[in-house]
């Protein structure tokens, strides 16, 4: 059954090649010779096709593409996590600076603790994502 599907595909290719030769500007005898050679070449190629080998090659390429897509997603998530971590860290730093400028030592200490926790959580998250990436 698989050879039939492959045969139909190749038959279609042969017909396409034959039509290309027929419509090419050349003498009738040259066109017939070229068409016969094209068909003979195609018949010999059909005999050499191993559909299992073709299927295995396609499966391998599809698996490689899936792996790349998975890695792309991991890289994208890691990049987004780093950007978000930097944004949160910046806001925590602004909070700390505001507490230093306008607040009391108690607010300053609390803001500093928030900043430290944000940095710690960000580093843990990024480290975890990087280890999953590899």
CORDAMO-V425261 format. One record per backbone hydrogen bond with DSSP energy under -1.0 kcal/mol. CO is the residue of the C=O (numbers start at 1). NH is the residue of the N-H. If there is no record, write none. Layout:
<<CO | NH> <CO | NH>>
//
This chain:
<<1 | 5> <2 | 6> <3 | 7> <4 | 8> <5 | 9> <6 | 10> <7 | 11> <8 | 12> <9 | 13> <10 | 14> <11 | 15> <12 | 16> <13 | 17> <14 | 18> <15 | 19> <16 | 20> <17 | 21> <18 | 22> <19 | 23> <27 | 31> <28 | 32> <29 | 33> <30 | 34> <31 | 35> <32 | 36> <33 | 37> <34 | 38> <35 | 39> <36 | 40> <37 | 41> <38 | 42> <39 | 43> <40 | 44> <41 | 45> <42 | 46> <43 | 47> <50 | 54> <51 | 55> <52 | 56> <53 | 57> <54 | 58> <55 | 59> <56 | 60> <57 | 61> <58 | 62> <59 | 63> <60 | 64> <61 | 65> <62 | 66> <63 | 67> <64 | 68> <65 | 69> <66 | 70> <67 | 71> <68 | 72> <69 | 73> <70 | 74> <71 | 75> <72 | 76> <73 | 77> <74 | 78> <75 | 79> <76 | 80> <77 | 81> <78 | 82> <79 | 83> <80 | 84> <81 | 85> <82 | 86> <83 | 87> <84 | 88> <85 | 89> <86 | 90> <87 | 91> <88 | 92> <89 | 93> <90 | 94> <91 | 95> <92 | 96> <93 | 97> <94 | 98> <95 | 99> <96 | 100> <97 | 101> <98 | 102> <99 | 103> <104 | 108> <105 | 109> <106 | 110> <107 | 111> <108 | 112> <109 | 113> <110 | 114> <111 | 115> <112 | 116> <113 | 117> <114 | 118> <115 | 119> <116 | 120> <117 | 121> <118 | 122> <119 | 123> <120 | 124> <121 | 125> <122 | 126> <123 | 127> <124 | 128> <125 | 129> <126 | 130> <127 | 131> <128 | 132> <129 | 133> <130 | 134>>
//
